[in-house]
Amino acid sequence: MSVNQFPRLSSDRTKLPVTIGRIADFAHDPVVCMRRLWAKHGHLAALEEDSQRIYFIFGPEYNKQVLSDSQRFHSRFFALRGSKRSAQRRVSSGLLSMNGDEHKRHRRIAMGPFAKKAIVGYHDMVAQTSKEMLDTWQPGEVRDIDQDMTEYMLRLTCSILFGLDEPELALEIGKKTERWVALNHEIGPAAFIPNADLTERYEELLESAEELEKPIKEMLRLRRAGSSGRDVLSLLIQAHDEEGGISDDQLIGHIALLFGAAHLTSAHSLTWTLFLLSQHPQVMRELHEELSKQTSGNSPRPEQLDELTVLDRVLKESMRVLPASAYVQRVTAEPVDLGPFHLSPGSVVVFSQFMTHHLPELYDEPESFRPDRWRTINPSPYAYLPFGAGPRMCIGAALGMMQLKITLPTILGRYKLSLEEGAEVNARVMSTMLFPTSRVPMQIAPQDGDFTSSSVTGNIHTLVNLPPATSQARRAA
């Protein structure tokens, strides 16, 4: 992705919502940069440095214009694509990087593994994998819950994508995909503005793509040589054989990008939800009462998922206040007007789930975690968009929610998780995702329904308002 070199400027630039600054500031801390642009300009802004601009949209009106028009605003999931014959180009050429008729056709073919019937078939796999994780925990220990959720989602995503009959190869693919995705996030900002340190690591990215491609090709070979299963890869191969027109290179790209999109976003959603629950004991009590009544501390059955209304509100609010995907970019494919701007082809437009979810005109006390707000509000798809919106809405949204709705009750049915007293919790948007940049240390205890919160330091306070710690209040009393 290259930042637009704009040839068409207004004759009176003082009337345009443009901030002159450093584009590197956006890459360094997207949330701080976007908050400043919104505070100064409102729902549409541009950041300009020399002859370069990035355009930013905040709120449902512009979100709808950009996200509903996939003809004029194209997706480019990864900024650095590599040369045409490189492994980087192949592994980054799946569904999330396709546009136009090609995207429509491949999305239709790829929908099978994510249809409701297929998702129900993954239920037992999610429940079993979450129980296996909990079997390794011990009451009294302190665990970095983000590391646990990341490793858990790595294994679960491997199982759903590749099945259970080649676990070592699946895990190899998962770990190499994780490394490749991380490198893309680390080096990707070089596409916004030159950075010598990042540019020097480009070769490392290309080598990582080559290493990833090898085991994916081997998994494809094994799947075609043996019996197919109900994993995503088998279903994609089946769709390929029935309809044709999908090359092995495209299958490789689909798998790599689906894994890249699903793994860390789900892991961070679990981490942030457990963190928020640990800091809001009243909400945790209400959720515990529901889970005790409806599931008796067990993993919920498929037919129970829609009945867990408190859990649904908790997840919606967690993904509103601390969305795992904080922003995404689109690139204009043709000239288009956006408010007072006249955008030429190749212009970068950023929309932000984080910023939209924190707009005060959409959500009362937007920095506060208040699941009960979902009793009365029903925002439009462009005002609440943790999975995106429009024709490119995340294909795995229903699967992702199913995973969260099984995993959280399974964890909370067995253990009570409390943030370690005085823990420093920091977060930062790297590339597009809201990562914990510190440990998120949780004390593990048998579930007894007695919940308190702990004091916490760190920059997490700049992202969400947290209530006073109840554990301190109890000790003072």
N, C-alpha and C positions, 0 to 999 in steps of 0.2 A: 504494500500500500504506500503510495507516495502522496504527500500533502499537495493539495491543489496549487498549481502555478496559475494564478488567476489573471486573465487578460482583460476582463471587463470590470472596471471599477466605477462606482458612482461618481458623478461629477462633484457631488457634495458629500464627501465621506463623513463629515461631522454628524450627519443625520443617520448614519448606519450604526447598528449596535455592534461596534467593533472595539475590541481591546487590543492595543499594541503591547506585546509582551514576548515572552520566551516560550516557544512551543515545548521546549524541554521541561518546563514547569508542569505541563499537563502529564507528560510521561512520568515525571517524578512523583506527583501526588494528584491523581485525577480528581478526587473528591474535593480537595481544597481549591483546586483550579476551577472546577465547575461551580462550586458554591459562590466564588467571587464573581464569575461571569453572570450567574443568575441574579445575584444581589445587585449588580450594576445594570444589567440589561433586561432582565425578565426571561421570558420563555424562548427567546431566540437570540443567539450571540455568535460572534466569531472571534477567534484568537488569531492575531496576525503578527508574523515576524518576517521582516523584509518582504519578499514576494510570495510568501507562503501563508495559507490560511487553513484553519480547521473550523468547521461550523458545528454549533451545538444547539440541540433542541431540548426543551424541558417542558413536559406536560402533554396532556392527551391530544390537544388539537394538532400540534406538529407531529407528535408520534403517529397519529393516524395517517397524516399526509404521507409520511415517509414509509411507514411499515406496511401500509396497505397497497403501495404502488411498487411492486417488485419489478416492473418493467423499467422504470426510471432510476430506482435506487437498488443497486445490486449488493449482494452479500459478498464479503471477502473475509472468511473466518480467520485465516492466518495471513499476517502481513507479508511474510517472506516466503515466496513460493518456490524459489530455485529455478534453474534452467529447465527447458522443456523435457530433457532426457534424464533429469536427475531423480533420485528416489524421493527427494523432498517434494518435487512437483507431484509425483505419483501418490505419496501418502497424504498429501494435502489436497487431493483433487476429488474428494468424495462429495456427498450430498450437500454439506454445509458450504462448499465453495462453488456449487453449481448455480446457474441462473437461467432465466428464460424457460423455453420449452424443455430443455434438458433437465432442469431442476424439477419441473412439474412431473415429467415422466418418471424420473428416478424416485421422487418422493412417493408417487403412487405405488411403485413397485416395492419400496422399502417399508410401506405402511404395515404390511402383513405381520412382522414380528412385534409390532407395537399396537395391534388391534386388541380390543377388550378380551377376546377369547384367548389370545396368546398370553396376555398379561396375567390372567388368572392361572395359567400354567406355570408361571414363575413363582407363585406364592410360597410353595413349600421350600423352594430353594432359598428364598429370602429368609424365611423363618429359621431354617436349619443353619444357614451361615451365621445369622445373628446369635443363635444359641451357642454355636461353636466358639464365637468370639468371647461370649460371656463366661464360658467354661475356663478360659485362661485368666480371668480376673479373680482377685482374692479380696474379701472384706478387710478393710484397714489400710490397704495400699493407696498410694496417690498415683494417678495415671495421667499422662498427657492425652486428653480426650481427643484432641485434633489428630494426633498421630494414630490413635486407635481407630478413629472413624475413617481416616485416609487408607489405612491398611485393610480395614473391613470392606470398604467400598472397592478397593482394588480387587480383592478376592471375589466379591459378589459380582462386580461388573465382568470379570473374567468368566465366571460361571455362566452368566446370562448370555454373554456374547458367544462363548466358545464351547459351552457344555462342560461336563464333568469327566469325560473319558480320556482327556489329555491334559490333566491338571498342571503338570510341570511346564508343558509348552504354552498353555494358556497364561500361566503366571509369568513366564518369560516375556510373552507379548505384552502383558499388562505392565510389567516393570519398565520395559523399553519404551512403551507408549508414554508412560508417566514421565520418563526422562526426556523424551522428545517434546512432549507438550510443555514441560517446564522450560526447556531451552527456547522454544518459540515465544513463551511469555517473557523470558529474560532478555532475549535479543530483539524481539519485535519492535520495541520503541525506537530502534535505529531507523525504522522505516519512516518515523515522523520527522526526525532531524538527525543528521550525521553525528555519530558518536564513535570515536576511534576504538575505544575499549570493546564496545559491542560488535562493531564491524569485524574486529579480529577474531571473534568467536563464531563467525558465520560458517567457517569450515567445520567447526565442531558440530554445528547443527546439521550440516549435510551428511557428516559421518553417522550421526545419530539416526537420521532417516534411513540410511542404508542398513544399519544394524536392525532397525525395526522391521524393515520390509522382509528380511530373510525369514524370520519365524512365522510371519503372517502368510507368506507364500507356502511354507511347509504345512501350516494348518489347513490352508486351502487344498493342498494336495491330499492330505490325509482325509479330509471330509469327502472329497470326491472319490477316493479309493475305497472308503468304508461306508458304513450305514449312516444315514443322516439322522439328526436328532431334532429336538425342539428349541435348540439354541438359536440366537439371532443369525449367526453365520450360516447354519444349515438352512434356515428359512430363506435367507437371501440367495443362497445357491439354488434352492428349489425354484424361487421366483425367476432367477436368471435362466434356468433350464427350460422353464415353461414358456417364458416370453421371449428370451433372447435379447440381444442388443446391449448387454452389460458385459464389459470386458473384465478380465481378472484384475487389471490395473484399477478399474473403477471399484471393484469389490474391495480391493486393498484400501483404497481411499475411504470408502464408506466405513469400514471397520475401524480404521485409525481415527477418523474424525468422530464417529459415534462414541468411541471410548473416551477420546479427549474431551468431548462435550459433557459426558455423563459422570465420569469418575469423580473429579474434584468438586464439581458443583454440588453433587449429592453429599459428598463428605463434609464440605463446609456448611451446608444447610443443616446437617445433623449436629455439627459442632456448635453453631450459633444458636440453634434451638435449645440444646442442652445447657449452654451457658446462660441464655435468657431465663430459662426455667429455674436455674439455680439461684438467680438473683431476684426472682419474683415468687416467693413461697406461697402466696395466696393462690396464684395461678396454678402452681404445681399441686397444691392441695385439691383444687377443683378437678384437675386432670386425673390425679390419683384416684379420686372418688369415682370418676367415670370409668376408668380402666378396671378398677376393682369390681365394680358392679357388672360391667359388660363382658370383660374377658377373664376375670378371676386371676389376673396376674399372668396370663398366658399370651402367646402371640395371637392376635385377632385372626379369625377365619375370614375368608374373602367376603362372605355375606355380611360380616360385622363392620367392615371398613366405613361404609356410608352412615352407620349408626353412631359413630364416635364423633359427635358434634363439637365437643370441647377440643379434642385433638385436632379437628379440622380448623377451628378458629386459631388455635395455638400455632399451627404450621403456617397458615395464611399470614398471621401477624409477624411471625419470625421472618418469613421471606419478604415481607414488606419492609421492616425496619432494618434488617441486615441481609439484603439479597446477595446470594452467592455470586451472581452475575451482576456487576455494578454498572457496566455500560457496554455497548456494542456499536460498531461503526457500519455505515453503509457508504457506498461509492456511487456517485452519479454516473449513469451510462449514457446520458444525453443531456443537452441543455434543459434546465428546469428552473422555475422561479420558486423561491422559498422565502416567504415574507417579502421584504424589500430587496433581497439578494437575487442576483441573476447568476446561477451556478453553471459553470461549464463542465463538460464531461471530465471525470476523474476527480471531482471535488469530494472531499471526505466529510461526511456528516455523522456526528456522534449523537446517539440517543442514550439516555441513562435511566435504568430502572431505579437506581439509588435516588437520584434527584427527583424523579417523578413521584416515588413513594414517600418523599419527605416534603412535598409541597403543602404548605399550610392551608391553601384553599381547597385541597382535596381531602386532607386528613387532619382532624383536630388533634392538637398536641402530637405532631408527626414524629418527634424524636422519642416518644414514649412507647413502650411495649404494652399494648392494651388489647388483648385478644377479644374482649367483649365488644369492641367496636364493630366486629363482624356480625353481631346480632342484628344490626340495623343498616349497615352500609352495603351497597352493591355497586362498586365502581365499574366503569366501563373497561373493556379489555385493553384500552390504551391508557387507562389511568392506573391499572394494576397489572403488571406484566413481568412476573418473575421468570416466565418461560418465553418471553417475547410475545408478539402478537401479529396478527395478519397471516397471509399465506405462508410465511416462513416461521410460524410459531413452532417451538421445539417439538420434534416428532416424538420424543420420548417423555413428554410431560406427564401423561397418565401413568407410565411405568415409574417415573421418578417419584410421584406422589404415593404410589402403592408401596414402594420401598420404604419411604419415610413413615408411612402409616403402620407398617408392620414392625420396623426396626425400633422406633421409639417405645411403643408399648412393651416390646420384648425386653428392652433394657430396663425400663422403669418398673416392670413387673417383678424383677428380681433384685435390683439394686437401687439405692438412693445415692444420687451423685450431688456432692456439695463442692463448690469452688473452694480451693485451699485459701485459708484466711490470709489476706494481704497480698494475694497474687497480682502480678503485673500482667495485664492482658492488652496486647497491642494488635492492631490490624492495619492493613494497607491494601489498596487496590493495586495489584500487579498485573499489567496488561489489562484484562477486563474483569478479573475475579477478585472478590474480597477475601483475602487470605488472613488467617491469624499469623502474625509474624513473631509471636512468642509462644511459649507453652501455654496450654489451657489446663492447668493442673486440677484434677477432680479427685476428691476423697471418695473412695468406694465403701459403701456400708450396706448391710441388709436393708431391704425396703421395709420401713416401719411406719410410713405416712406422717412422720414428724419432720417438717421442713423449716429450715432457716436459711438466711442468706449471709454471705460473708463480705467483708470489705474488699474492694478491688481497686487497683491503680492502673495506670496505663492510658494510652490514647483512645481506648474503647469509649471513654466518656465523651469524646468529641463526635461520636457517631450515634450514640443512644443515651438517653437519660436513664440512669439507674437509681432506684430508691435506696434509702439508707439501709445499711446492713442490719438485719434483725438479730444476728448472733451477738453483735456488740451490745445492742440494747438489752438483750437477756442477761449478759454478763454484768452490765452496769446495774441492772435491777437486782 
